[in-house]
Amino acid sequence: MRNNYNLEDYFIQTGYYDLLPMAVQLSQDFGFNRHEMIEAICKVADKAATFPPQKNRQAWFATVFKEKLAEARAEILAFRKANHL
């Protein structure tokens, strides 16, 4: 079953809606797609639960989001390869 959530919904649910424009720009700059962005924002929210930003939320988000985009791409590619998609 597929969900009907869009990218904005994920950013709203994780509390980073205000940083969506930055996330879109970072994703475009580095060639990531919507699916990778969704996976990355979920990973950012998980990290924030354990290691929340202490001083500069925007800088923290940019650093962590770029890191999580790369992780998301790797996981998606590994999943596709394992499932021959």
N, CA, C and O atoms as CSV, one atom per row, in Angstrom:
chain,resi,resn,atom,element,x,y,z
A,1,MET,N,N,0.846,-1.178,0.000
A,1,MET,CA,C,0.000,0.000,0.000
A,1,MET,C,C,0.894,1.244,0.000
A,1,MET,O,O,1.821,1.348,0.803
A,2,ARG,N,N,0.619,2.155,-0.876
A,2,ARG,CA,C,1.383,3.397,-0.963
A,2,ARG,C,C,0.714,4.477,-0.143
A,2,ARG,O,O,-0.511,4.537,-0.036
A,3,ASN,N,N,1.547,5.333,0.437
A,3,ASN,CA,C,0.964,6.462,1.152
A,3,ASN,C,C,0.743,7.602,0.165
A,3,ASN,O,O,1.319,7.619,-0.922
A,4,ASN,N,N,-0.071,8.523,0.546
A,4,ASN,CA,C,-0.386,9.652,-0.322
A,4,ASN,C,C,0.252,10.941,0.172
A,4,ASN,O,O,-0.196,12.032,-0.180
A,5,TYR,N,N,1.283,10.821,0.977
A,5,TYR,CA,C,1.949,11.993,1.504
A,5,TYR,C,C,2.844,12.620,0.445
A,5,TYR,O,O,3.448,11.921,-0.368
A,6,ASN,N,N,2.921,13.926,0.462
A,6,ASN,CA,C,3.857,14.601,-0.423
A,6,ASN,C,C,5.024,15.113,0.405
A,6,ASN,O,O,5.037,14.973,1.628
A,7,LEU,N,N,5.982,15.693,-0.254
A,7,LEU,CA,C,7.189,16.158,0.409
A,7,LEU,C,C,6.883,17.143,1.536
A,7,LEU,O,O,7.473,17.056,2.614
A,8,GLU,N,N,5.972,18.070,1.295
A,8,GLU,CA,C,5.602,19.047,2.321
A,8,GLU,C,C,5.076,18.367,3.586
A,8,GLU,O,O,5.386,18.794,4.699
A,9,ASP,N,N,4.290,17.323,3.415
A,9,ASP,CA,C,3.732,16.616,4.570
A,9,ASP,C,C,4.833,16.069,5.476
A,9,ASP,O,O,4.730,16.146,6.700
A,10,TYR,N,N,5.869,15.524,4.881
A,10,TYR,CA,C,6.978,14.986,5.674
A,10,TYR,C,C,7.697,16.099,6.440
A,10,TYR,O,O,8.063,15.925,7.603
A,11,PHE,N,N,7.892,17.228,5.786
A,11,PHE,CA,C,8.575,18.342,6.453
A,11,PHE,C,C,7.702,18.949,7.550
A,11,PHE,O,O,8.218,19.384,8.579
A,12,ILE,N,N,6.406,18.982,7.342
A,12,ILE,CA,C,5.485,19.477,8.373
A,12,ILE,C,C,5.511,18.540,9.578
A,12,ILE,O,O,5.634,18.993,10.716
A,13,GLN,N,N,5.395,17.246,9.333
A,13,GLN,CA,C,5.350,16.262,10.415
A,13,GLN,C,C,6.637,16.236,11.231
A,13,GLN,O,O,6.600,15.971,12.433
A,14,THR,N,N,7.763,16.505,10.600
A,14,THR,CA,C,9.037,16.454,11.321
A,14,THR,C,C,9.410,17.789,11.958
A,14,THR,O,O,10.372,17.868,12.722
A,15,GLY,N,N,8.652,18.833,11.646
A,15,GLY,CA,C,8.924,20.143,12.247
A,15,GLY,C,C,9.959,20.977,11.505
A,15,GLY,O,O,10.499,21.937,12.054
A,16,TYR,N,N,10.232,20.612,10.264
A,16,TYR,CA,C,11.225,21.343,9.476
A,16,TYR,C,C,10.628,22.015,8.241
A,16,TYR,O,O,11.332,22.267,7.262
A,17,TYR,N,N,9.341,22.300,8.293
A,17,TYR,CA,C,8.687,22.905,7.141
A,17,TYR,C,C,9.332,24.234,6.744
A,17,TYR,O,O,9.413,24.560,5.560
A,18,ASP,N,N,9.786,24.991,7.729
A,18,ASP,CA,C,10.406,26.280,7.430
A,18,ASP,C,C,11.719,26.128,6.662
A,18,ASP,O,O,12.186,27.075,6.028
A,19,LEU,N,N,12.309,24.940,6.720
A,19,LEU,CA,C,13.580,24.700,6.027
A,19,LEU,C,C,13.401,23.931,4.716
A,19,LEU,O,O,14.383,23.527,4.092
A,20,LEU,N,N,12.156,23.731,4.303
A,20,LEU,CA,C,11.889,23.033,3.042
A,20,LEU,C,C,12.557,23.706,1.848
A,20,LEU,O,O,13.156,23.007,1.031
A,21,PRO,N,N,12.484,25.040,1.704
A,21,PRO,CA,C,13.161,25.660,0.551
A,21,PRO,C,C,14.669,25.378,0.535
A,21,PRO,O,O,15.244,25.133,-0.526
A,22,MET,N,N,15.297,25.412,1.693
A,22,MET,CA,C,16.720,25.099,1.773
A,22,MET,C,C,16.963,23.643,1.375
A,22,MET,O,O,17.905,23.345,0.641
A,23,ALA,N,N,16.124,22.752,1.855
A,23,ALA,CA,C,16.278,21.330,1.543
A,23,ALA,C,C,16.119,21.071,0.052
A,23,ALA,O,O,16.870,20.289,-0.529
A,24,VAL,N,N,15.148,21.720,-0.562
A,24,VAL,CA,C,14.942,21.559,-2.006
A,24,VAL,C,C,16.171,22.065,-2.762
A,24,VAL,O,O,16.630,21.416,-3.702
A,25,GLN,N,N,16.697,23.202,-2.362
A,25,GLN,CA,C,17.874,23.758,-3.024
A,25,GLN,C,C,19.085,22.838,-2.865
A,25,GLN,O,O,19.797,22.577,-3.834
A,26,LEU,N,N,19.317,22.350,-1.656
A,26,LEU,CA,C,20.433,21.429,-1.425
A,26,LEU,C,C,20.284,20.175,-2.273
A,26,LEU,O,O,21.254,19.696,-2.861
A,27,SER,N,N,19.070,19.649,-2.336
A,27,SER,CA,C,18.821,18.444,-3.128
A,27,SER,C,C,19.081,18.680,-4.602
A,27,SER,O,O,19.678,17.841,-5.277
A,28,GLN,N,N,18.636,19.809,-5.096
A,28,GLN,CA,C,18.876,20.146,-6.500
A,28,GLN,C,C,20.361,20.348,-6.772
A,28,GLN,O,O,20.884,19.882,-7.784
A,29,ASP,N,N,21.029,21.038,-5.872
A,29,ASP,CA,C,22.461,21.311,-6.048
A,29,ASP,C,C,23.284,20.030,-6.139
A,29,ASP,O,O,24.267,19.964,-6.876
A,30,PHE,N,N,22.871,19.014,-5.382
A,30,PHE,CA,C,23.642,17.774,-5.334
A,30,PHE,C,C,23.013,16.632,-6.125
A,30,PHE,O,O,23.528,15.515,-6.098
A,31,GLY,N,N,21.916,16.888,-6.825
A,31,GLY,CA,C,21.318,15.897,-7.717
A,31,GLY,C,C,20.525,14.787,-7.048
A,31,GLY,O,O,20.511,13.658,-7.538
A,32,PHE,N,N,19.867,15.089,-5.939
A,32,PHE,CA,C,19.052,14.096,-5.255
A,32,PHE,C,C,17.594,14.253,-5.662
A,32,PHE,O,O,17.166,15.337,-6.056
A,33,ASN,N,N,16.830,13.163,-5.564
A,33,ASN,CA,C,15.426,13.211,-5.983
A,33,ASN,C,C,14.485,13.266,-4.779
A,33,ASN,O,O,14.923,13.257,-3.629
A,34,ARG,N,N,13.204,13.322,-5.064
A,34,ARG,CA,C,12.161,13.466,-4.046
A,34,ARG,C,C,12.173,12.304,-3.054
A,34,ARG,O,O,12.030,12.513,-1.849
A,35,HIS,N,N,12.342,11.085,-3.555
A,35,HIS,CA,C,12.338,9.914,-2.673
A,35,HIS,C,C,13.516,9.953,-1.701
A,35,HIS,O,O,13.384,9.589,-0.532
A,36,GLU,N,N,14.642,10.391,-2.190
A,36,GLU,CA,C,15.819,10.527,-1.329
A,36,GLU,C,C,15.607,11.633,-0.298
A,36,GLU,O,O,16.055,11.519,0.843
A,37,MET,N,N,14.929,12.692,-0.698
A,37,MET,CA,C,14.629,13.784,0.232
A,37,MET,C,C,13.702,13.309,1.353
A,37,MET,O,O,13.897,13.667,2.514
A,38,ILE,N,N,12.708,12.513,1.010
A,38,ILE,CA,C,11.773,12.015,2.010
A,38,ILE,C,C,12.495,11.127,3.012
A,38,ILE,O,O,12.310,11.264,4.221
A,39,GLU,N,N,13.311,10.227,2.509
A,39,GLU,CA,C,14.083,9.351,3.403
A,39,GLU,C,C,15.025,10.178,4.276
A,39,GLU,O,O,15.172,9.912,5.469
A,40,ALA,N,N,15.657,11.178,3.677
A,40,ALA,CA,C,16.615,12.006,4.413
A,40,ALA,C,C,15.939,12.815,5.518
A,40,ALA,O,O,16.489,12.924,6.614
A,41,ILE,N,N,14.765,13.383,5.259
A,41,ILE,CA,C,14.120,14.201,6.291
A,41,ILE,C,C,13.674,13.322,7.464
A,41,ILE,O,O,13.671,13.775,8.609
A,42,CYS,N,N,13.306,12.094,7.191
A,42,CYS,CA,C,12.970,11.173,8.279
A,42,CYS,C,C,14.203,10.868,9.120
A,42,CYS,O,O,14.124,10.787,10.346
A,43,LYS,N,N,15.332,10.701,8.461
A,43,LYS,CA,C,16.589,10.443,9.163
A,43,LYS,C,C,17.033,11.674,9.966
A,43,LYS,O,O,17.571,11.538,11.065
A,44,VAL,N,N,16.812,12.851,9.424
A,44,VAL,CA,C,17.137,14.086,10.150
A,44,VAL,C,C,16.299,14.168,11.426
A,44,VAL,O,O,16.814,14.508,12.491
A,45,ALA,N,N,15.017,13.859,11.314
A,45,ALA,CA,C,14.139,13.906,12.489
A,45,ALA,C,C,14.591,12.905,13.541
A,45,ALA,O,O,14.560,13.201,14.736
A,46,ASP,N,N,15.009,11.722,13.106
A,46,ASP,CA,C,15.517,10.725,14.052
A,46,ASP,C,C,16.772,11.231,14.761
A,46,ASP,O,O,16.917,11.076,15.974
A,47,LYS,N,N,17.668,11.831,13.999
A,47,LYS,CA,C,18.900,12.347,14.606
A,47,LYS,C,C,18.592,13.496,15.567
A,47,LYS,O,O,19.208,13.602,16.628
A,48,ALA,N,N,17.652,14.343,15.202
A,48,ALA,CA,C,17.294,15.480,16.058
A,48,ALA,C,C,16.712,15.023,17.387
A,48,ALA,O,O,16.852,15.706,18.401
A,49,ALA,N,N,16.060,13.868,17.378
A,49,ALA,CA,C,15.502,13.347,18.631
A,49,ALA,C,C,16.608,12.977,19.616
A,49,ALA,O,O,16.432,13.078,20.830
A,50,THR,N,N,17.749,12.547,19.078
A,50,THR,CA,C,18.875,12.139,19.920
A,50,THR,C,C,19.887,13.251,20.123
A,50,THR,O,O,20.374,13.475,21.231
A,51,PHE,N,N,20.194,13.945,19.033
A,51,PHE,CA,C,21.204,15.011,19.055
A,51,PHE,C,C,20.617,16.290,18.460
A,51,PHE,O,O,20.952,16.647,17.331
A,52,PRO,N,N,19.751,16.983,19.194
A,52,PRO,CA,C,19.113,18.187,18.641
A,52,PRO,C,C,20.124,19.314,18.432
A,52,PRO,O,O,21.161,19.367,19.093
A,53,PRO,N,N,19.805,20.207,17.505
A,53,PRO,CA,C,20.700,21.346,17.289
A,53,PRO,C,C,20.771,22.213,18.546
A,53,PRO,O,O,19.759,22.455,19.204
A,54,GLN,N,N,21.962,22.670,18.865
A,54,GLN,CA,C,22.151,23.453,20.080
A,54,GLN,C,C,22.201,24.956,19.819
A,54,GLN,O,O,21.698,25.737,20.627
A,55,LYS,N,N,22.797,25.370,18.708
A,55,LYS,CA,C,22.970,26.810,18.479
A,55,LYS,C,C,22.305,27.272,17.190
A,55,LYS,O,O,21.310,27.996,17.236
A,56,ASN,N,N,22.825,26.875,16.066
A,56,ASN,CA,C,22.341,27.353,14.781
A,56,ASN,C,C,21.569,26.242,14.085
A,56,ASN,O,O,22.159,25.372,13.445
A,57,ARG,N,N,20.259,26.274,14.211
A,57,ARG,CA,C,19.389,25.225,13.667
A,57,ARG,C,C,19.535,25.080,12.163
A,57,ARG,O,O,19.558,23.960,11.652
A,58,GLN,N,N,19.635,26.186,11.450
A,58,GLN,CA,C,19.755,26.122,9.990
A,58,GLN,C,C,21.065,25.473,9.558
A,58,GLN,O,O,21.069,24.625,8.666
A,59,ALA,N,N,22.159,25.856,10.173
A,59,ALA,CA,C,23.451,25.268,9.826
A,59,ALA,C,C,23.471,23.784,10.190
A,59,ALA,O,O,23.972,22.960,9.425
A,60,TRP,N,N,22.927,23.447,11.354
A,60,TRP,CA,C,22.844,22.052,11.766
A,60,TRP,C,C,22.041,21.265,10.744
A,60,TRP,O,O,22.453,20.187,10.313
A,61,PHE,N,N,20.888,21.811,10.358
A,61,PHE,CA,C,20.025,21.127,9.399
A,61,PHE,C,C,20.743,20.919,8.073
A,61,PHE,O,O,20.703,19.820,7.519
A,62,ALA,N,N,21.392,21.945,7.556
A,62,ALA,CA,C,22.077,21.824,6.265
A,62,ALA,C,C,23.132,20.722,6.308
A,62,ALA,O,O,23.232,19.917,5.382
A,63,THR,N,N,23.905,20.688,7.363
A,63,THR,CA,C,24.956,19.681,7.499
A,63,THR,C,C,24.378,18.275,7.603
A,63,THR,O,O,24.812,17.361,6.901
A,64,VAL,N,N,23.409,18.114,8.471
A,64,VAL,CA,C,22.822,16.796,8.695
A,64,VAL,C,C,22.008,16.354,7.481
A,64,VAL,O,O,22.058,15.181,7.112
A,65,PHE,N,N,21.272,17.249,6.861
A,65,PHE,CA,C,20.451,16.879,5.706
A,65,PHE,C,C,21.321,16.398,4.556
A,65,PHE,O,O,20.983,15.408,3.909
A,66,LYS,N,N,22.431,17.072,4.286
A,66,LYS,CA,C,23.346,16.617,3.221
A,66,LYS,C,C,23.877,15.217,3.541
A,66,LYS,O,O,23.948,14.356,2.664
A,67,GLU,N,N,24.242,15.005,4.786
A,67,GLU,CA,C,24.741,13.687,5.211
A,67,GLU,C,C,23.666,12.624,5.020
A,67,GLU,O,O,23.946,11.530,4.529
A,68,LYS,N,N,22.450,12.945,5.405
A,68,LYS,CA,C,21.359,11.975,5.332
A,68,LYS,C,C,20.887,11.746,3.899
A,68,LYS,O,O,20.384,10.667,3.588
A,69,LEU,N,N,21.036,12.736,3.024
A,69,LEU,CA,C,20.714,12.526,1.610
A,69,LEU,C,C,21.600,11.425,1.033
A,69,LEU,O,O,21.124,10.539,0.323
A,70,ALA,N,N,22.875,11.489,1.343
A,70,ALA,CA,C,23.808,10.473,0.844
A,70,ALA,C,C,23.457,9.093,1.411
A,70,ALA,O,O,23.485,8.098,0.687
A,71,GLU,N,N,23.130,9.037,2.693
A,71,GLU,CA,C,22.721,7.773,3.306
A,71,GLU,C,C,21.447,7.238,2.659
A,71,GLU,O,O,21.327,6.040,2.398
A,72,ALA,N,N,20.508,8.125,2.405
A,72,ALA,CA,C,19.242,7.723,1.794
A,72,ALA,C,C,19.480,7.132,0.408
A,72,ALA,O,O,18.904,6.100,0.066
A,73,ARG,N,N,20.319,7.776,-0.384
A,73,ARG,CA,C,20.610,7.262,-1.725
A,73,ARG,C,C,21.222,5.870,-1.626
A,73,ARG,O,O,20.830,4.965,-2.363
A,74,ALA,N,N,22.165,5.695,-0.735
A,74,ALA,CA,C,22.819,4.392,-0.576
A,74,ALA,C,C,21.814,3.310,-0.175
A,74,ALA,O,O,21.842,2.201,-0.708
A,75,GLU,N,N,20.938,3.636,0.756
A,75,GLU,CA,C,19.950,2.652,1.207
A,75,GLU,C,C,18.949,2.316,0.107
A,75,GLU,O,O,18.577,1.153,-0.056
A,76,ILE,N,N,18.515,3.305,-0.638
A,76,ILE,CA,C,17.563,3.068,-1.724
A,76,ILE,C,C,18.211,2.215,-2.809
A,76,ILE,O,O,17.589,1.278,-3.311
A,77,LEU,N,N,19.442,2.524,-3.173
A,77,LEU,CA,C,20.143,1.726,-4.186
A,77,LEU,C,C,20.353,0.295,-3.707
A,77,LEU,O,O,20.178,-0.644,-4.483
A,78,ALA,N,N,20.723,0.113,-2.444
A,78,ALA,CA,C,20.918,-1.225,-1.891
A,78,ALA,C,C,19.601,-2.006,-1.888
A,78,ALA,O,O,19.578,-3.193,-2.214
A,79,PHE,N,N,18.520,-1.343,-1.524
A,79,PHE,CA,C,17.208,-1.992,-1.518
A,79,PHE,C,C,16.818,-2.432,-2.921
A,79,PHE,O,O,16.355,-3.555,-3.124
A,80,ARG,N,N,17.009,-1.534,-3.891
A,80,ARG,CA,C,16.666,-1.873,-5.279
A,80,ARG,C,C,17.492,-3.049,-5.791
A,80,ARG,O,O,16.969,-3.941,-6.459
A,81,LYS,N,N,18.773,-3.043,-5.475
A,81,LYS,CA,C,19.641,-4.129,-5.930
A,81,LYS,C,C,19.230,-5.448,-5.278
A,81,LYS,O,O,19.157,-6.479,-5.945
A,82,ALA,N,N,18.963,-5.410,-3.973
A,82,ALA,CA,C,18.573,-6.635,-3.261
A,82,ALA,C,C,17.245,-7.187,-3.765
A,82,ALA,O,O,17.021,-8.397,-3.745
A,83,ASN,N,N,16.367,-6.298,-4.213
A,83,ASN,CA,C,15.055,-6.711,-4.679
A,83,ASN,C,C,14.946,-6.726,-6.193
A,83,ASN,O,O,13.859,-6.915,-6.739
A,84,HIS,N,N,16.053,-6.531,-6.865
A,84,HIS,CA,C,16.130,-6.562,-8.333
A,84,HIS,C,C,15.113,-5.631,-8.984
A,84,HIS,O,O,14.443,-5.998,-9.950
A,85,LEU,N,N,15.011,-4.412,-8.435
A,85,LEU,CA,C,14.056,-3.420,-8.985
A,85,LEU,C,C,14.734,-2.529,-9.976
A,85,LEU,O,O,14.098,-1.639,-10.541
